[in-house]
């Protein structure tokens, strides 16, 4: 029995989010920028906060 392709893509995406929390923040920004407003501010502080929580040195 195999999973449908859409389910496989979703599962792969979930694994990537868990490994890269700052990328999840940027993805949320990209969705808001595209779907809501082009004036959505870039979440620099949140990226640094999330990176620090996971011990990532972001500059």
N, C-alpha and C positions, 0 to 999 in steps of 0.2 A: 504494500500500500504506500503510495507516495502522496506528498502534500501538493496542493495546487500551487502553481508558480507565484500567485499573488501572496499566498501565505508564506512561502519561502522568502520572498522579498521583504515582507513585513518582519519576519523573525530576524533576518540579517540586519535590518534597520534597527531593531531593538538592541541587538548585541553591540552595534556600533555606538549607539547612544550611551550605553553603559560604560563603554571604554573611553568615550570622549565627551565628557560633560560640557566643556566650553563650546564644542561643536553644536551641541544641542541648543545652547543659548543663541549662537549665531543663526542656526536654522530657524529658531523662533523669530528672530529679527527679520530674516529673509521673508518668512511667511507674512509677517505684519507689514513689511515694506511693500510687498507685492499685492497683498489682498486688502489692506486697510488704508495706509497712507504713505506716500513717498516722503513725508516729513517725520516718519518714525525715527527717533534718535538711535544711533548706534550704541549698543549696551556695553561700552568699554568697562565701566566699573563692575558690572555683573560678571563679565568674562573673567576679570582679574579675581573677583571674589570666589567664583566657582573654581578657577584654576588653583587658587591658594588652598581651598578645601581639599583638593586632591593632590597637593604637593607639586603642582606644575609651575615652573618658572616661566611666566609670560611677561614679555616686555613690549 
